[in-house]
């Protein structure tokens, strides 16, 4: 008996959600002076029936060193070259964003980890390009970054150079080759 009512419930819920999304899209298109109060977060419980509309909360903003503010929507870009080494990239990030970099990850590969690499291995990795480091780390799987890729998204583990504390949720960096 309950299983027979699932399909109509799914269709009704989908119709309500689609309608609410369309209302918000109309606002995006038609409202000229958009503020966060122009839009609504919606909660619908068709079983009760309960519909709640409220102004969305602003995105949480965090301050990094140097007065830089970031949120979950912030992303950074770095326009490197094919021959830029990890050492050069780390220096550019330090100079531009005033942070120290502990680690660089792409996909499921840890390309650089300051706390894991020591001596000659560290020196060797710092002299590699991003593509070379990925190929080195993924050598057993024979994976490489495709030659036609114009950019990749790197995840960095960063440290505040003044306090030496980890910076949580440092935005991803689009690394353009």
C-alpha atoms as one frame of an Amber mdcrd trajectory, in Angstrom:
protein
   0.000   0.000   0.000   2.810   2.454   0.918   4.905   1.483  -2.105   2.082
   2.453  -4.441   2.180   6.055  -3.188   5.893   6.633  -3.750   5.678   7.604
  -7.438   2.978  10.292  -6.963   4.889  11.678  -3.959   8.139  11.893  -5.959
   6.384  13.582  -8.853   4.660  16.092  -6.561   7.885  16.911  -4.740   9.789
  17.293  -8.004   7.094  19.643  -9.326   7.252  21.823  -6.196  11.072  22.005
  -6.257  11.112  22.771  -9.996   8.542  25.536  -9.546  10.491  27.131  -6.694
  13.698  26.997  -8.737  11.957  28.651 -11.677  10.766  31.489  -9.433  14.353
  32.108  -8.313  15.656  31.977 -11.902  13.075  34.595 -12.914  14.483  36.823
 -10.173  18.031  36.333 -11.456  16.943  37.376 -14.935  14.547  40.214 -14.080
  15.795  41.864 -10.882  18.301  44.595 -11.689  19.586  45.499  -8.226  20.216
  42.032  -6.844  20.887  41.707  -3.155  20.807  38.619  -0.989  17.346  39.712
   0.210  16.013  39.499  -3.360  16.103  35.712  -3.144  14.574  33.099  -0.853
  15.653  29.808   0.645  12.685  27.447   0.592  11.683  24.500   2.715   8.692
  22.418   1.665   7.115  19.460   3.431   4.252  18.284   1.256   3.025  15.755
   3.831   2.063  18.417   6.408   1.614  20.787   4.163   4.318  23.206   5.235
   6.084  25.790   3.100   8.704  28.084   4.654  10.494  30.878   2.822  13.323
  32.894   4.316  16.121  35.181   3.227  19.303  33.187   2.696  22.184  33.747
   5.060  25.266  35.450   3.690  28.258  33.277   2.959  30.768  32.947   5.795
  33.877  35.001   5.089  37.255  34.146   6.621  40.231  36.457   6.860  43.642
  35.228   5.834  46.982  36.887   6.386  47.440  40.257   4.763  43.752  41.146
   5.181  42.619  38.841   2.375  39.037  37.626   2.716  37.862  34.284   1.309
  34.669  32.241   1.304  33.626  28.842  -0.014  33.001  30.527  -3.389  36.506
  31.980  -3.671  38.906  30.402  -6.104  42.338  31.549  -7.148  44.076  31.306
 -10.504  47.744  30.868 -11.254  49.013  31.275 -14.792  52.195  29.261 -14.873
  54.155  27.771 -17.717  54.879  24.217 -18.806  58.393  24.554 -17.371  57.505
  26.153 -14.025  58.896  24.045 -11.196  57.125  23.295  -7.935  59.684  25.494
  -6.184  58.794  28.441  -8.428  55.076  27.802  -7.916  55.500  27.716  -4.123
  57.389  31.007  -4.224  54.668  32.620  -6.382  51.928  31.461  -3.982  53.889
  32.737  -0.975  54.443  36.110  -2.611  50.887  36.551  -3.924  48.807  35.193
  -1.017  51.210  35.598   1.929  50.958  31.941   2.989  53.382  29.074   3.373
  52.515  25.884   1.492  52.926  22.517   3.233  51.369  20.333   0.561  50.065
  20.292  -2.997  47.477  17.755  -4.109  45.817  17.083  -7.437  43.151  14.453
  -7.967  44.114  11.686  -5.515  47.847  12.367  -5.697  49.953  14.237  -3.153
  52.394  16.052  -5.455  54.364  17.741  -2.719  54.365  17.351   1.057  56.933
  19.356   2.979  56.471  17.151   6.046  57.080  13.872   4.151  59.920  14.671
   1.766  63.450  15.056   3.093  66.912  15.569   1.615  67.515  14.621  -2.006
  63.942  13.444  -2.549  62.623  16.863  -1.472  65.147  18.689  -3.645  64.261
  16.491  -6.621  60.508  17.074  -6.190  60.951  20.841  -5.901  62.750  20.788
  -9.260  59.903  18.951 -11.022  57.032  20.567 -12.892  53.456  19.839 -11.817
  53.041  17.384 -14.730  56.304  15.608 -13.891  55.412  15.342 -10.194  52.009
  13.837 -11.023  53.563  11.343 -13.438  56.172  10.459 -10.790  53.598   9.903
  -8.040  51.292   7.923 -10.351  54.082   5.933 -12.069  52.722   2.542 -10.915
  49.321   3.347 -12.399  50.910   4.927 -15.490  48.744   8.032 -15.174  49.666
  11.471 -16.465  47.940  14.813 -16.774  46.551  14.881 -20.329  48.609  17.017
 -22.706  45.465  18.824 -23.899  44.572  19.938 -20.344  44.845  23.722 -20.166
  44.391  23.860 -16.389  44.004  21.671 -13.317  42.645  22.422  -9.870  45.207
  22.127  -7.103  44.408  21.774  -3.418  46.978  23.346  -1.129  47.702  22.764
   2.528  48.729  26.199   3.767  50.209  27.726   6.890  50.057  31.287   8.173
  53.725  32.396   8.133  53.277  34.701  11.144  51.558  32.268  13.534  52.642
  28.968  11.928  49.038  27.740  12.239  47.292  25.697   9.548  44.874  27.630
   7.353  41.688  25.612   7.060  39.811  25.674   3.770  42.335  27.610   1.710
  40.635  28.043  -1.689  41.580  25.768  -4.560  43.934  27.157  -7.174  43.249
  26.771 -10.882  46.719  26.129 -12.266  46.866  27.163 -15.929  49.704  25.680
 -17.970
